[in-house]
């Protein structure tokens, strides 16, 4: 069985992530969406790991070969434990490339049995990121274009704090 892992912060999951997960699910027998620990985003998390997993579960519930898990250690260690053959990442713009390239090479060193597979993001999601979604929602803006409809209310109610003044 060919198992792929889609790792990320998913804080929260967006339509851009969902597009990559859906396409990966057509390429591999099993896809594990892995809510992972990004040391660079330590202090900027809006959702707990459990909340993020719940949102991903909701939007992937109709994808039979997609599972959701979390991991706080090295991705390479998780890949080895699950016998995964691929890491699937979405690439948006050239600005993503240097960081993603560095991670791909590092993961290859740490766990040579898995390949990193980059899927180019769909044109409509080029500009989309969880940070942008968080900023818009926290200021009361409309994020319906950016996140799946079934989790829109959950995200809004969690992020939008009306101005009390
Ligand atoms: O969505 P993100 O925040 O860009 O995802 C980055 C993530 C979580 C995939 C990356 O930070 C990661 O793999 N973290 C796990 C820890 C690890 O293995 N670090 C070494 C990778 S070079």
Backbone and ligand atoms as CSV (ligand in chain L), in Angstrom:
chain,resi,resn,atom,element,x,y,z
A,1,UNK,N,N,0.836,-1.203,0.000
A,1,UNK,CA,C,0.000,0.000,0.000
A,1,UNK,C,C,0.874,1.258,0.000
A,2,UNK,N,N,0.551,2.203,-0.883
A,2,UNK,CA,C,1.340,3.436,-0.971
A,2,UNK,C,C,0.704,4.510,-0.090
A,3,UNK,N,N,1.444,4.826,0.989
A,3,UNK,CA,C,0.925,5.783,1.967
A,3,UNK,C,C,1.654,7.114,1.822
A,4,UNK,N,N,0.874,8.200,1.736
A,4,UNK,CA,C,1.472,9.541,1.689
A,4,UNK,C,C,1.052,10.322,2.930
A,5,UNK,N,N,1.948,11.196,3.366
A,5,UNK,CA,C,1.636,12.069,4.502
A,5,UNK,C,C,1.597,13.508,4.000
A,6,UNK,N,N,0.521,14.221,4.353
A,6,UNK,CA,C,0.399,15.663,4.050
A,6,UNK,C,C,0.602,16.404,5.371
A,7,UNK,N,N,1.828,16.859,5.647
A,7,UNK,CA,C,2.048,17.509,6.945
A,7,UNK,C,C,1.809,19.013,6.859
A,8,UNK,N,N,1.471,19.622,7.966
A,8,UNK,CA,C,1.300,21.071,7.965
A,8,UNK,C,C,0.790,21.547,9.303
A,9,UNK,N,N,0.718,22.870,9.441
A,9,UNK,CA,C,0.172,23.438,10.680
A,9,UNK,C,C,-1.358,23.430,10.640
A,10,UNK,N,N,-1.934,23.664,9.472
A,10,UNK,CA,C,-3.394,23.652,9.286
A,10,UNK,C,C,-4.101,24.493,10.340
A,11,UNK,N,N,-3.682,25.721,10.483
A,11,UNK,CA,C,-4.179,26.585,11.580
A,11,UNK,C,C,-4.921,27.806,11.039
A,12,UNK,N,N,-6.097,27.639,10.425
A,12,UNK,CA,C,-6.874,26.423,10.208
A,12,UNK,C,C,-6.706,25.931,8.771
A,13,UNK,N,N,-7.326,24.754,8.490
A,13,UNK,CA,C,-7.321,24.211,7.133
A,13,UNK,C,C,-8.070,25.178,6.200
A,14,UNK,N,N,-7.563,25.330,4.978
A,14,UNK,CA,C,-8.173,26.244,3.997
A,14,UNK,C,C,-8.585,25.450,2.744
A,15,UNK,N,N,-9.243,26.150,1.832
A,15,UNK,CA,C,-9.591,25.505,0.555
A,15,UNK,C,C,-8.330,25.098,-0.205
A,16,UNK,N,N,-7.247,25.846,-0.015
A,16,UNK,CA,C,-5.967,25.518,-0.663
A,16,UNK,C,C,-5.444,24.174,-0.169
A,17,UNK,N,N,-5.482,23.962,1.162
A,17,UNK,CA,C,-5.058,22.674,1.711
A,17,UNK,C,C,-5.953,21.546,1.183
A,18,UNK,N,N,-7.256,21.820,1.210
A,18,UNK,CA,C,-8.208,20.778,0.830
A,18,UNK,C,C,-7.990,20.327,-0.616
A,19,UNK,N,N,-7.676,21.277,-1.473
A,19,UNK,CA,C,-7.405,20.972,-2.878
A,19,UNK,C,C,-6.207,20.007,-2.982
A,20,UNK,N,N,-5.155,20.296,-2.215
A,20,UNK,CA,C,-3.957,19.440,-2.256
A,20,UNK,C,C,-4.280,18.047,-1.684
A,21,UNK,N,N,-5.016,18.010,-0.578
A,21,UNK,CA,C,-5.362,16.722,0.058
A,21,UNK,C,C,-6.198,15.862,-0.910
A,22,UNK,N,N,-7.159,16.507,-1.542
A,22,UNK,CA,C,-8.052,15.798,-2.471
A,22,UNK,C,C,-7.254,15.216,-3.649
A,23,UNK,N,N,-6.361,16.028,-4.192
A,23,UNK,CA,C,-5.572,15.545,-5.342
A,23,UNK,C,C,-4.612,14.445,-4.912
A,24,UNK,N,N,-4.036,14.577,-3.705
A,24,UNK,CA,C,-3.131,13.532,-3.199
A,24,UNK,C,C,-3.897,12.225,-3.001
A,25,UNK,N,N,-5.160,12.332,-2.585
A,25,UNK,CA,C,-5.948,11.120,-2.312
A,25,UNK,C,C,-6.202,10.319,-3.595
A,26,UNK,N,N,-6.056,10.997,-4.739
A,26,UNK,CA,C,-6.241,10.285,-6.018
A,26,UNK,C,C,-4.934,9.641,-6.493
A,27,UNK,N,N,-3.818,10.070,-5.911
A,27,UNK,CA,C,-2.513,9.556,-6.339
A,27,UNK,C,C,-2.007,8.413,-5.456
A,28,UNK,N,N,-2.498,8.378,-4.201
A,28,UNK,CA,C,-1.977,7.387,-3.251
A,28,UNK,C,C,-3.113,6.524,-2.694
A,29,UNK,N,N,-2.738,5.336,-2.171
A,29,UNK,CA,C,-3.762,4.449,-1.602
A,29,UNK,C,C,-4.325,5.027,-0.308
A,30,UNK,N,N,-3.421,5.633,0.464
A,30,UNK,CA,C,-3.862,6.211,1.737
A,30,UNK,C,C,-3.136,7.534,1.944
A,31,UNK,N,N,-3.859,8.548,2.419
A,31,UNK,CA,C,-3.242,9.844,2.704
A,31,UNK,C,C,-3.498,10.174,4.177
A,32,UNK,N,N,-2.422,10.465,4.891
A,32,UNK,CA,C,-2.565,10.880,6.294
A,32,UNK,C,C,-2.328,12.381,6.367
A,33,UNK,N,N,-3.357,13.130,6.735
A,33,UNK,CA,C,-3.188,14.571,6.941
A,33,UNK,C,C,-2.656,14.726,8.360
A,34,UNK,N,N,-1.427,15.222,8.449
A,34,UNK,CA,C,-0.736,15.216,9.742
A,34,UNK,C,C,-0.596,16.633,10.292
A,35,UNK,N,N,-1.338,16.913,11.348
A,35,UNK,CA,C,-1.192,18.207,12.021
A,35,UNK,C,C,0.125,18.141,12.794
A,36,UNK,N,N,1.081,18.961,12.332
A,36,UNK,CA,C,2.453,18.842,12.833
A,36,UNK,C,C,2.878,20.092,13.563
A,37,UNK,N,N,3.977,19.949,14.238
A,37,UNK,CA,C,4.520,21.021,15.050
A,37,UNK,C,C,5.538,21.803,14.214
A,38,UNK,N,N,5.249,23.102,14.000
A,38,UNK,CA,C,6.200,23.953,13.276
A,38,UNK,C,C,6.841,24.913,14.272
A,39,UNK,N,N,8.114,24.684,14.600
A,39,UNK,CA,C,8.772,25.526,15.616
A,39,UNK,C,C,8.766,27.010,15.241
A,40,UNK,N,N,8.670,27.324,13.943
A,40,UNK,CA,C,8.666,28.728,13.509
A,40,UNK,C,C,7.342,29.423,13.807
A,41,UNK,N,N,6.305,28.632,14.098
A,41,UNK,CA,C,4.983,29.246,14.322
A,41,UNK,C,C,4.515,29.031,15.756
A,42,UNK,N,N,5.487,28.854,16.650
A,42,UNK,CA,C,5.195,28.511,18.043
A,42,UNK,C,C,4.167,29.419,18.701
A,43,UNK,N,N,4.344,30.738,18.524
A,43,UNK,CA,C,3.508,31.674,19.281
A,43,UNK,C,C,2.348,32.260,18.496
A,44,UNK,N,N,2.118,31.724,17.293
A,44,UNK,CA,C,1.061,32.354,16.493
A,44,UNK,C,C,-0.147,31.443,16.272
A,45,UNK,N,N,-0.200,30.308,16.985
A,45,UNK,CA,C,-1.315,29.374,16.766
A,45,UNK,C,C,-2.627,29.956,17.286
A,46,UNK,N,N,-3.674,29.826,16.486
A,46,UNK,CA,C,-4.997,30.302,16.906
A,46,UNK,C,C,-5.849,29.128,17.391
A,47,UNK,N,N,-5.652,27.962,16.772
A,47,UNK,CA,C,-6.471,26.791,17.092
A,47,UNK,C,C,-5.613,25.746,17.798
A,48,UNK,N,N,-6.228,25.005,18.715
A,48,UNK,CA,C,-5.490,23.912,19.357
A,48,UNK,C,C,-5.328,22.778,18.336
A,49,UNK,N,N,-4.442,21.862,18.634
A,49,UNK,CA,C,-4.233,20.715,17.740
A,49,UNK,C,C,-5.550,19.953,17.558
A,50,UNK,N,N,-6.296,19.779,18.665
A,50,UNK,CA,C,-7.561,19.034,18.599
A,50,UNK,C,C,-8.568,19.760,17.712
A,51,UNK,N,N,-8.640,21.084,17.820
A,51,UNK,CA,C,-9.566,21.859,16.987
A,51,UNK,C,C,-9.195,21.733,15.512
A,52,UNK,N,N,-7.906,21.815,15.235
A,52,UNK,CA,C,-7.459,21.721,13.833
A,52,UNK,C,C,-7.812,20.354,13.253
A,53,UNK,N,N,-7.586,19.306,14.063
A,53,UNK,CA,C,-7.900,17.948,13.582
A,53,UNK,C,C,-9.395,17.799,13.326
A,54,UNK,N,N,-10.197,18.380,14.206
A,54,UNK,CA,C,-11.659,18.282,14.065
A,54,UNK,C,C,-12.123,18.968,12.767
A,55,UNK,N,N,-11.547,20.124,12.477
A,55,UNK,CA,C,-11.919,20.849,11.249
A,55,UNK,C,C,-11.512,20.050,10.010
A,56,UNK,N,N,-10.318,19.444,10.050
A,56,UNK,CA,C,-9.860,18.657,8.884
A,56,UNK,C,C,-10.747,17.421,8.712
A,57,UNK,N,N,-11.079,16.776,9.852
A,57,UNK,CA,C,-11.955,15.592,9.781
A,57,UNK,C,C,-13.280,15.943,9.126
A,58,UNK,N,N,-13.818,17.100,9.498
A,58,UNK,CA,C,-15.117,17.528,8.943
A,58,UNK,C,C,-15.037,17.687,7.415
A,59,UNK,N,N,-13.975,18.326,6.931
A,59,UNK,CA,C,-13.922,18.627,5.487
A,59,UNK,C,C,-13.411,17.453,4.641
A,60,UNK,N,N,-12.876,16.425,5.288
A,60,UNK,CA,C,-12.384,15.266,4.517
A,60,UNK,C,C,-13.259,14.029,4.740
A,61,UNK,N,N,-14.404,14.221,5.400
A,61,UNK,CA,C,-15.201,13.050,5.813
A,61,UNK,C,C,-15.680,12.190,4.636
A,62,UNK,N,N,-15.753,12.774,3.459
A,62,UNK,CA,C,-16.210,11.977,2.303
A,62,UNK,C,C,-15.050,11.359,1.516
A,63,UNK,N,N,-13.831,11.580,1.973
A,63,UNK,CA,C,-12.673,10.997,1.265
A,63,UNK,C,C,-12.272,9.720,2.012
A,64,UNK,N,N,-12.607,8.586,1.421
A,64,UNK,CA,C,-12.475,7.303,2.128
A,64,UNK,C,C,-11.045,6.927,2.494
A,65,UNK,N,N,-10.079,7.373,1.697
A,65,UNK,CA,C,-8.694,6.957,1.960
A,65,UNK,C,C,-7.872,8.039,2.671
A,66,UNK,N,N,-8.567,8.999,3.291
A,66,UNK,CA,C,-7.862,10.080,3.997
A,66,UNK,C,C,-8.081,9.949,5.506
A,67,UNK,N,N,-6.965,9.963,6.247
A,67,UNK,CA,C,-7.016,9.907,7.709
A,67,UNK,C,C,-6.419,11.181,8.280
A,68,UNK,N,N,-6.739,11.491,9.518
A,68,UNK,CA,C,-6.182,12.678,10.164
A,68,UNK,C,C,-5.451,12.237,11.435
A,69,UNK,N,N,-4.258,12.783,11.616
A,69,UNK,CA,C,-3.477,12.422,12.797
A,69,UNK,C,C,-2.678,13.649,13.232
A,70,UNK,N,N,-2.014,13.571,14.367
A,70,UNK,CA,C,-1.132,14.669,14.786
A,70,UNK,C,C,0.177,14.084,15.290
A,71,UNK,N,N,1.197,14.947,15.299
A,71,UNK,CA,C,2.522,14.467,15.684
A,71,UNK,C,C,3.342,15.654,16.163
A,72,UNK,N,N,4.026,15.481,17.291
A,72,UNK,CA,C,4.786,16.625,17.808
A,72,UNK,C,C,6.291,16.451,17.617
A,73,UNK,N,N,6.694,15.348,17.014
A,73,UNK,CA,C,8.129,15.115,16.822
A,73,UNK,C,C,8.557,15.342,15.386
A,74,UNK,N,N,9.633,14.687,15.017
A,74,UNK,CA,C,10.158,14.824,13.657
A,74,UNK,C,C,9.244,14.123,12.653
A,75,UNK,N,N,9.039,14.777,11.534
A,75,UNK,CA,C,8.234,14.185,10.470
A,75,UNK,C,C,8.870,12.862,10.013
A,76,UNK,N,N,10.203,12.851,9.916
A,76,UNK,CA,C,10.915,11.655,9.446
A,76,UNK,C,C,10.597,10.448,10.329
A,77,UNK,N,N,10.484,10.700,11.607
A,77,UNK,CA,C,10.196,9.615,12.546
A,77,UNK,C,C,8.781,9.068,12.299
A,78,UNK,N,N,7.850,9.981,12.020
A,78,UNK,CA,C,6.463,9.562,11.746
A,78,UNK,C,C,6.387,8.763,10.437
A,79,UNK,N,N,7.147,9.220,9.430
A,79,UNK,CA,C,7.152,8.533,8.128
A,79,UNK,C,C,7.639,7.094,8.294
A,80,UNK,N,N,8.696,6.945,9.090
A,80,UNK,CA,C,9.268,5.615,9.297
A,80,UNK,C,C,8.257,4.726,10.023
A,81,UNK,N,N,7.606,5.291,11.035
A,81,UNK,CA,C,6.658,4.511,11.846
A,81,UNK,C,C,5.447,4.045,11.036
A,82,UNK,N,N,5.013,4.901,10.083
A,82,UNK,CA,C,3.807,4.557,9.316
A,82,UNK,C,C,4.146,3.908,7.967
A,83,UNK,N,N,5.452,3.787,7.703
A,83,UNK,CA,C,5.888,3.184,6.436
A,83,UNK,C,C,5.414,3.997,5.226
A,84,UNK,N,N,5.392,5.315,5.370
A,84,UNK,CA,C,4.926,6.180,4.277
A,84,UNK,C,C,6.011,6.294,3.211
A,85,UNK,N,N,5.585,6.406,1.950
A,85,UNK,CA,C,6.572,6.508,0.865
A,85,UNK,C,C,6.671,7.941,0.340
A,86,UNK,N,N,5.784,8.827,0.785
A,86,UNK,CA,C,5.813,10.197,0.238
A,86,UNK,C,C,5.316,11.236,1.238
A,87,UNK,N,N,5.891,12.420,1.089
A,87,UNK,CA,C,5.404,13.616,1.785
A,87,UNK,C,C,4.780,14.460,0.676
A,88,UNK,N,N,3.536,14.852,0.820
A,88,UNK,CA,C,2.914,15.685,-0.217
A,88,UNK,C,C,2.758,17.101,0.316
A,89,UNK,N,N,3.279,18.056,-0.457
A,89,UNK,CA,C,3.170,19.469,-0.069
A,89,UNK,C,C,2.626,20.268,-1.259
A,90,UNK,N,N,1.934,21.328,-0.940
A,90,UNK,CA,C,1.477,22.238,-1.984
A,90,UNK,C,C,2.482,23.359,-2.143
A,91,UNK,N,N,2.750,23.727,-3.382
A,91,UNK,CA,C,3.663,24.861,-3.645
A,91,UNK,C,C,2.837,25.984,-4.240
A,92,UNK,N,N,2.870,27.133,-3.591
A,92,UNK,CA,C,2.093,28.258,-4.108
A,92,UNK,C,C,2.952,29.112,-5.027
A,93,UNK,N,N,3.869,29.834,-4.459
A,93,UNK,CA,C,4.650,30.784,-5.256
A,93,UNK,C,C,6.129,30.475,-5.095
A,94,UNK,N,N,6.933,31.191,-5.854
A,94,UNK,CA,C,8.387,31.014,-5.776
A,94,UNK,C,C,8.862,31.259,-4.341
A,95,UNK,N,N,8.165,32.134,-3.633
A,95,UNK,CA,C,8.574,32.457,-2.258
A,95,UNK,C,C,8.491,31.241,-1.333
A,96,UNK,N,N,7.662,30.266,-1.650
A,96,UNK,CA,C,7.582,29.037,-0.845
A,96,UNK,C,C,8.798,28.149,-1.080
A,97,UNK,N,N,9.420,28.320,-2.235
A,97,UNK,CA,C,10.294,27.276,-2.741
A,97,UNK,C,C,11.535,27.002,-1.875
A,98,UNK,N,N,12.209,28.072,-1.457
A,98,UNK,CA,C,13.475,27.885,-0.741
A,98,UNK,C,C,13.279,27.074,0.548
A,99,UNK,N,N,12.262,27.464,1.303
A,99,UNK,CA,C,11.961,26.783,2.564
A,99,UNK,C,C,11.530,25.334,2.317
A,100,UNK,N,N,10.665,25.145,1.329
A,100,UNK,CA,C,10.179,23.795,1.039
A,100,UNK,C,C,11.305,22.894,0.526
A,101,UNK,N,N,12.185,23.481,-0.272
A,101,UNK,CA,C,13.320,22.743,-0.818
A,101,UNK,C,C,14.243,22.281,0.316
A,102,UNK,N,N,14.476,23.189,1.251
A,102,UNK,CA,C,15.318,22.865,2.410
A,102,UNK,C,C,14.692,21.725,3.227
A,103,UNK,N,N,13.386,21.809,3.452
A,103,UNK,CA,C,12.714,20.753,4.224
A,103,UNK,C,C,12.754,19.424,3.479
A,104,UNK,N,N,12.541,19.482,2.162
A,104,UNK,CA,C,12.541,18.246,1.369
A,104,UNK,C,C,13.907,17.558,1.449
A,105,UNK,N,N,14.970,18.353,1.318
A,105,UNK,CA,C,16.319,17.764,1.368
A,105,UNK,C,C,16.625,17.214,2.757
A,106,UNK,N,N,16.196,17.937,3.770
A,106,UNK,CA,C,16.458,17.496,5.144
A,106,UNK,C,C,15.694,16.202,5.442
A,107,UNK,N,N,14.436,16.180,5.033
A,107,UNK,CA,C,13.650,14.964,5.285
A,107,UNK,C,C,14.207,13.768,4.519
A,108,UNK,N,N,14.743,14.028,3.344
A,108,UNK,CA,C,15.339,12.947,2.544
A,108,UNK,C,C,16.574,12.379,3.248
A,109,UNK,N,N,17.330,13.267,3.890
A,109,UNK,CA,C,18.510,12.829,4.655
A,109,UNK,C,C,18.088,11.998,5.860
A,110,UNK,N,N,17.041,12.510,6.547
A,110,UNK,CA,C,16.618,11.852,7.786
A,110,UNK,C,C,15.878,10.544,7.524
A,111,UNK,N,N,15.166,10.499,6.375
A,111,UNK,CA,C,14.403,9.284,6.046
A,111,UNK,C,C,14.406,9.085,4.532
A,112,UNK,N,N,15.472,8.476,3.992
A,112,UNK,CA,C,15.646,8.385,2.534
A,112,UNK,C,C,14.565,7.589,1.817
A,113,UNK,N,N,13.794,6.781,2.559
A,113,UNK,CA,C,12.778,5.932,1.898
A,113,UNK,C,C,11.594,6.732,1.366
A,114,UNK,N,N,11.420,7.970,1.823
A,114,UNK,CA,C,10.260,8.753,1.350
A,114,UNK,C,C,10.699,9.886,0.422
A,115,UNK,N,N,9.880,10.125,-0.595
A,115,UNK,CA,C,10.109,11.245,-1.521
A,115,UNK,C,C,9.169,12.385,-1.153
A,116,UNK,N,N,9.642,13.618,-1.341
A,116,UNK,CA,C,8.708,14.743,-1.216
A,116,UNK,C,C,8.115,15.022,-2.588
A,117,UNK,N,N,6.797,15.064,-2.641
A,117,UNK,CA,C,6.090,15.321,-3.900
A,117,UNK,C,C,5.413,16.683,-3.773
A,118,UNK,N,N,5.750,17.598,-4.688
A,118,UNK,CA,C,5.127,18.919,-4.666
A,118,UNK,C,C,3.996,18.973,-5.679
A,119,UNK,N,N,2.840,19.397,-5.222
A,119,UNK,CA,C,1.728,19.648,-6.142
A,119,UNK,C,C,1.588,21.158,-6.261
A,120,UNK,N,N,1.539,21.647,-7.493
A,120,UNK,CA,C,1.362,23.097,-7.654
A,120,UNK,C,C,-0.068,23.441,-7.272
A,121,UNK,N,N,-0.186,24.498,-6.537
A,121,UNK,CA,C,-1.506,24.889,-6.069
A,121,UNK,C,C,-2.370,25.352,-7.244
A,122,UNK,N,N,-3.677,25.216,-7.106
A,122,UNK,CA,C,-4.570,25.697,-8.161
A,122,UNK,C,C,-4.492,27.222,-8.207
A,123,UNK,N,N,-4.678,27.772,-9.399
A,123,UNK,CA,C,-4.485,29.213,-9.593
A,123,UNK,C,C,-5.308,30.040,-8.603
A,124,UNK,N,N,-6.530,29.594,-8.305
A,124,UNK,CA,C,-7.385,30.408,-7.432
A,124,UNK,C,C,-6.913,30.410,-5.974
A,125,UNK,N,N,-5.981,29.500,-5.631
A,125,UNK,CA,C,-5.499,29.451,-4.240
A,125,UNK,C,C,-4.079,29.981,-4.081
A,126,UNK,N,N,-3.545,30.578,-5.143
A,126,UNK,CA,C,-2.152,31.040,-5.147
A,126,UNK,C,C,-1.807,31.928,-3.950
A,127,UNK,N,N,-2.727,32.801,-3.608
A,127,UNK,CA,C,-2.466,33.837,-2.599
A,127,UNK,C,C,-2.925,33.418,-1.206
A,128,UNK,N,N,-3.518,32.245,-1.118
A,128,UNK,CA,C,-4.225,31.859,0.102
A,128,UNK,C,C,-3.301,31.254,1.149
A,129,UNK,N,N,-3.473,31.667,2.409
A,129,UNK,CA,C,-2.729,31.043,3.496
A,129,UNK,C,C,-3.580,31.091,4.761
A,130,UNK,N,N,-3.250,30.235,5.720
A,130,UNK,CA,C,-3.984,30.240,6.986
A,130,UNK,C,C,-3.833,31.591,7.679
A,131,UNK,N,N,-2.659,32.205,7.555
A,131,UNK,CA,C,-2.429,33.499,8.235
A,131,UNK,C,C,-3.365,34.564,7.683
A,132,UNK,N,N,-3.537,34.568,6.350
A,132,UNK,CA,C,-4.434,35.546,5.725
A,132,UNK,C,C,-5.872,35.313,6.207
A,133,UNK,N,N,-6.267,34.045,6.260
A,133,UNK,CA,C,-7.617,33.705,6.725
A,133,UNK,C,C,-7.819,34.190,8.162
A,134,UNK,N,N,-6.822,33.952,8.998
A,134,UNK,CA,C,-6.944,34.358,10.414
A,134,UNK,C,C,-7.070,35.874,10.540
A,135,UNK,N,N,-6.267,36.575,9.756
A,135,UNK,CA,C,-6.285,38.040,9.846
A,135,UNK,C,C,-7.643,38.595,9.393
A,136,UNK,N,N,-8.137,38.093,8.267
A,136,UNK,CA,C,-9.423,38.604,7.745
A,136,UNK,C,C,-10.560,38.285,8.728
A,137,UNK,N,N,-10.588,37.012,9.186
A,137,UNK,CA,C,-11.690,36.609,10.076
A,137,UNK,C,C,-11.645,37.382,11.393
A,138,UNK,N,N,-10.457,37.607,11.921
A,138,UNK,CA,C,-10.370,38.288,13.221
A,138,UNK,C,C,-10.816,39.741,13.128
A,139,UNK,N,N,-10.783,40.297,11.896
A,139,UNK,CA,C,-11.222,41.676,11.707
A,139,UNK,C,C,-12.648,41.750,11.150
A,140,UNK,N,N,-13.321,40.611,11.165
A,140,UNK,CA,C,-14.731,40.589,10.764
A,140,UNK,C,C,-14.957,40.515,9.269
A,141,UNK,N,N,-13.910,40.207,8.494
A,141,UNK,CA,C,-14.063,40.122,7.040
A,141,UNK,C,C,-14.674,38.793,6.606
A,142,UNK,N,N,-15.012,38.728,5.329
A,142,UNK,CA,C,-15.674,37.537,4.770
A,142,UNK,C,C,-14.618,36.533,4.291
A,143,UNK,N,N,-14.602,35.352,4.902
A,143,UNK,CA,C,-13.608,34.332,4.516
A,143,UNK,C,C,-14.262,33.163,3.767
A,144,UNK,N,N,-15.504,33.367,3.326
A,144,UNK,CA,C,-16.229,32.247,2.703
A,144,UNK,C,C,-15.571,31.759,1.409
A,145,UNK,N,N,-14.789,32.621,0.770
A,145,UNK,CA,C,-14.083,32.218,-0.461
A,145,UNK,C,C,-12.878,31.326,-0.147
A,146,UNK,N,N,-12.440,31.387,1.106
A,146,UNK,CA,C,-11.135,30.799,1.448
A,146,UNK,C,C,-11.199,29.496,2.242
A,147,UNK,N,N,-12.312,29.274,2.945
A,147,UNK,CA,C,-12.400,28.048,3.751
A,147,UNK,C,C,-13.649,27.263,3.354
A,148,UNK,N,N,-13.612,25.929,3.490
A,148,UNK,CA,C,-14.773,25.129,3.112
A,148,UNK,C,C,-16.016,25.557,3.910
A,149,UNK,N,N,-17.170,25.573,3.219
A,149,UNK,CA,C,-18.414,26.074,3.811
A,149,UNK,C,C,-18.803,25.400,5.117
A,150,UNK,N,N,-18.536,24.083,5.228
A,150,UNK,CA,C,-18.999,23.366,6.422
A,150,UNK,C,C,-18.243,23.756,7.706
A,151,UNK,N,N,-17.104,24.451,7.568
A,151,UNK,CA,C,-16.385,24.856,8.789
A,151,UNK,C,C,-16.313,26.383,8.931
A,152,UNK,N,N,-17.011,27.081,8.039
A,152,UNK,CA,C,-16.967,28.550,8.037
A,152,UNK,C,C,-17.405,29.134,9.393
A,153,UNK,N,N,-18.545,28.665,9.905
A,153,UNK,CA,C,-19.058,29.208,11.166
A,153,UNK,C,C,-18.117,28.885,12.324
A,154,UNK,N,N,-17.581,27.667,12.324
A,154,UNK,CA,C,-16.652,27.280,13.413
A,154,UNK,C,C,-15.455,28.224,13.442
A,155,UNK,N,N,-14.920,28.525,12.257
A,155,UNK,CA,C,-13.726,29.371,12.202
A,155,UNK,C,C,-14.078,30.812,12.590
A,156,UNK,N,N,-15.164,31.302,12.045
A,156,UNK,CA,C,-15.564,32.677,12.356
A,156,UNK,C,C,-15.831,32.854,13.845
A,157,UNK,N,N,-16.571,31.919,14.418
A,157,UNK,CA,C,-16.953,32.110,15.816
A,157,UNK,C,C,-15.735,31.995,16.727
A,158,UNK,N,N,-14.736,31.279,16.264
A,158,UNK,CA,C,-13.531,31.113,17.068
A,158,UNK,C,C,-12.606,32.329,16.933
A,159,UNK,N,N,-12.610,32.961,15.765
A,159,UNK,CA,C,-11.604,34.007,15.514
A,159,UNK,C,C,-12.116,35.439,15.650
A,160,UNK,N,N,-13.413,35.608,15.405
A,160,UNK,CA,C,-13.897,36.991,15.388
A,160,UNK,C,C,-14.326,37.435,16.781
A,161,UNK,N,N,-13.644,38.452,17.290
A,161,UNK,CA,C,-14.021,39.041,18.574
A,161,UNK,C,C,-14.526,40.453,18.269
A,162,UNK,N,N,-15.850,40.680,18.356
A,162,UNK,CA,C,-16.365,42.010,18.011
A,162,UNK,C,C,-15.736,43.074,18.901
A,163,UNK,N,N,-15.511,44.211,18.299
A,163,UNK,CA,C,-14.931,45.351,19.031
A,163,UNK,C,C,-15.886,45.785,20.132
A,164,UNK,N,N,-15.422,45.766,21.355
A,164,UNK,CA,C,-16.303,46.091,22.487
A,164,UNK,C,C,-16.437,47.596,22.707
A,165,UNK,N,N,-15.619,48.407,22.007
A,165,UNK,CA,C,-15.673,49.854,22.256
A,165,UNK,C,C,-16.768,50.558,21.459
L,1,LIG,O1,O,2.084,24.350,7.287
L,1,LIG,P1,P,3.519,24.578,7.659
L,1,LIG,O2,O,3.612,25.300,8.995
L,1,LIG,O3,O,4.313,25.277,6.602
L,1,LIG,O4,O,4.172,23.120,7.830
L,1,LIG,C1,C,5.520,22.959,8.233
L,1,LIG,C2,C,5.708,21.571,8.874
L,1,LIG,C3,C,4.804,21.435,10.108
L,1,LIG,C4,C,5.361,20.512,7.859
L,1,LIG,C5,C,7.206,21.439,9.291
L,1,LIG,O5,O,7.531,22.443,10.218
L,1,LIG,C6,C,7.500,20.058,9.892
L,1,LIG,O6,O,7.685,19.106,9.160
L,1,LIG,N1,N,7.533,19.974,11.241
L,1,LIG,C7,C,7.815,18.734,11.925
L,1,LIG,C8,C,9.193,18.793,12.594
L,1,LIG,C9,C,10.264,18.359,11.622
L,1,LIG,O7,O,10.298,17.255,11.145
L,1,LIG,N2,N,11.170,19.297,11.311
L,1,LIG,C10,C,12.230,19.072,10.376
L,1,LIG,C11,C,11.762,19.259,8.954
L,1,LIG,S1,S,13.028,19.948,7.997
